[in-house]
């Protein structure tokens, strides 16, 4: 779970906020997306349906697309995903080059660097929607479950990363059903709620120019499920 306002995050967001006074262009010469927040989420989910269906139309990674993007980028959404090699966000939503802005860390949490990345996506690139994407059988969440239920001891280098996930596991302990999967869902929800309430983003959420959703990717069938936050 991201802190409400860290020194680094606050500084990054404040500096990036100055970009909002510039013309409505993304980083470079490409105009920002015109999609509404709801349309951006719908496009992510439509891309996921195409991924599940093995849509033969390839995502645009052509030389022509690469040449277009030398002038800048204008992604239509931001995805906060897990570093798990089985869950590359662009692939899961059938996106081509320059279409989604991605931050990945094991356990799909939001440390200060990811918070600054999200702010850049909103302010400099104009992404109107954020999806916090957890996934089935997440190894980081499983490790946190072991800490909570069996007193497992993590290497010191991993403790800062898994601290927020352990918080989610503790929050899910009273829920009926499978603790691991409940924790995956709760972790995504907690991160999404923190973004919705963050002072640098809350105003945009309230006025409808930004939407934040939590979601879970199923390894078994490839489906992305949007969770109630």
N, C-alpha and C positions, 0 to 999 in steps of 0.2 A: 504494500500500500504506500502510495506516495505521501510524503509529508505535506501538510497544508501549504506551507510556503517556506522552502529552504532558501538560504542566501543565494545559492547559485541559481536555483529555479526562478526566484523572484527577479534577479538581475537579468537573466536571459529573457524572461517574458517581457520585462519592462523595455529592454532594448528592442526586442522584436516588435513590440507594440508601436514603435515609431514607424514601422513599415506600413502600418495601416493608413498613414496620411499620404502615401504615394498612389499613383494611378493603379487601377485594378488590373495589374498584370502579375503573373507569377514570376518566379525567378528566371529572368531572361526576357525574351521577346514574345513568349506564347501567352495568349490571354487566359485568364483563370477559367475554370469550369463554370458553366451556367447551371449546373444541376442544383436542385434544392437538396437539403439534407436528406429528406425522405427518398428522393430520386436516387441519390448516391448510395444509400443503403440498399434500395431495391436493385440497383445495378450490380452491387456486390453479390447479392443473393441470386440474381439471374445468372451471373457468371459461375457461381457455385453449381447451379443446376446444369449448366453446360459442361462443367468439369465432371459431374457425376455421370452424365449421359455420354461421356467420351465424345463430345462434340468434335467432329473432324476438322472444323475450321480452326486453324492455328491462331493463337494469340499473336498479335503483331510484334514481331521481333526482327522485322526485315531491315535490310540496309537502308531502304527509303525512310523507314521510321527512325532509325538511328540518326540519319542525316537531319531529319526534322528536329530532333531533340537536342542537337548541338546548340540550338538557339535558346534553350531553357526547358522548363518542365511545368506542367500544370496538372498534377494528379487530381482525381476526383474524390479521393477518400484517403484517410490514414488508417492503417491497421497496426495495432499493437499485438504482436504475436510471440509465441514461444520459439526458442532457438532450435527446438527439436527438428531433426533432419527430415522427418516425415510430414512436416506441416509448413511448407513454403507458401506464404500467403498469396503471392502472385499466382501461383499454380492453382491453388484451391478456389480462386475466384476467376480463373481463366482470363487474367489480365495480361496485357502486353507491356512493352517498355513505356515508362513514363505515365502509367495509369494509376498506380497506387503508391502511396508514400508509406514506408514500412519501418517500424522499430521493433527489434527482436531481442529478447533476453530470456533465459531459461525461467519458466514459470510465468511468463507474460506479465511481469510486474512493471512498475514504472519508477525507476530510479531517477535521480536528477537529470542525468544526461538524456534519458528518454523523454522526460518532461519538457526539456528544452527543444528536443526534436519535434514533439507534438506542437509546441508553440510555433516553431518555424513553419510547420506544415499549414497551420491555420493562418498565420499572419503573412508570411512571405509567399506561400503557394496557393492559399485560398481554399484549402480542403474544407468542405462543409460538413463532413461526417467522420466520426471515429468509431472503429470497431475494436473492442478489446476481445481478442480471440484466444480462449483456452482450448484444450483438446483432451479427448479421452486418453486415459492411461498416461498422463503427464508424469515424467520421471521426477521432475522437481517437486510436484505435489506429492507424489508417492514418498519421496524422501522426507518431506515435512510430516506426512502421516506417521512415518516410522518414529520421528522425533516425539510427536505428541503421544502416540499410543504405546510405544515401547522404550522410550527414553534413549533412542539412538543419539549418538554424539557425532556431529558433523565436523569436518575439517574447518579450521578457523576461516579459511579463505572463502568458504561457501556460506557462512553464517549470515552475512549481510544480505545476500541474495535471497535466502530462504526465510528470513525473518517475516516478511509480509505474508508469505504463503502459510507459515505456521499460524499466523493470526487468522487466516481464512479457515484452516483446518479446525481450529478451536471454535470458530463460529459455526461450523457445520456439524459439530459432534452431536448435537441434540436432534439433528434431522433424521427422519427415518430413511432407511435404504443404505446404499453402499457409501461408506465414508469417503473413499477416494474420489468417486465421481461427484458426490455432493460437494467436496472440497474444490474440485476443478471448477464447478459452476459458481460456487461462492467466491472463489478467488477472482474470477472474471467480473462478477457483479461488484465486488468491493473496489476493484481498480476503476471500473466505469463510474461508480458513484463518486469516487474521489475526484475524478475529472469533472463530472457534472457540477460538483460543489466548489471546485477550485476557484479562487477569486479572480483569476485571469480569464477563466472560461465561462463562469456561471452566467454572466450577463448575456453572452452570445447564445447560451442554451435557452435562457428565458425568452429572448426576443426571436427565437426560431431560426437564427442564422447558423447554428451549430447543433448537431445531434450526436449523442454518444450512446452506443449500445454495447451490451455484453453479449458474447456468443460462445458456443462450444462446437468444436469440430469433431466429428465422429470418425475415428480411424476405420471402423468396420465398413461403413457405407459411403463415406466421403461427404456427408451432409453437414452444412453449417446451420446450427439452430440458434436463433436469437432468443436470449433469455430475458425474463422480466427483471428489471432493475428496481 
